[in-house]
Amino acid sequence: MSFLLPKLSYGYDALEPVIDAKTMEIHHSKHHAGYTNKLNAALEKHPDLDSMSIEKLLTGLDDVPEDIRTAVRNNGGGYYNHSLYWEVMAPGGASKPSEELSKMINQTFSSLEELQELFSKEAVGRFGSGWAWLVSDANKDLEILSTSNQDSPISLGLTPILGIDVWEHAYYLNYQNNRAEYVKAWWDIINWDVVSQNYKNV
Ligand code: MN
């Protein structure tokens, strides 16, 4: 069994003007496809890992054979992180978090606005390529953090419920080097139904 590039539930132009169609097309059909293909190529060397889910591979990186560990970390992380990214950006859906998630956001960050400010700061401040995340631990406590390259919070035992890709390939055509403008605009295309469901599922 090999991993399949997930289909988007919306068109490449659906997130315009925040993310342009060309960026979406290249990001999905080239970058995400590339991570998927390289993950599959690495796993072909170890057919015994065939039935493992991506979650299992990434939460147990130490158990992945050493010769493909880095490939699984980078390309498996890329495969998993992008799948979440497309989903939380789906157009439509609620413009605010669910009651359950709102309550925890207010308790942790005092307000949604404050969460957005802290998260944006983390996303803009991440040096080089990486991601910023809103994650939940097993007790459903929330935290904001960032990771480098394609490292995923799931490998830290945390569940990402919202994540932004801050690699330049995610925004350069439209925003050039202005990551802060991309992050600021990005909040307009979050599908809070999906984020709330991610939190509910923890
Ligand atoms: Mn990306």
Residues whose N, C-alpha, C, O or C-beta is under 5 A from the ligand:
A	BS01	MN	H31 D165 W167
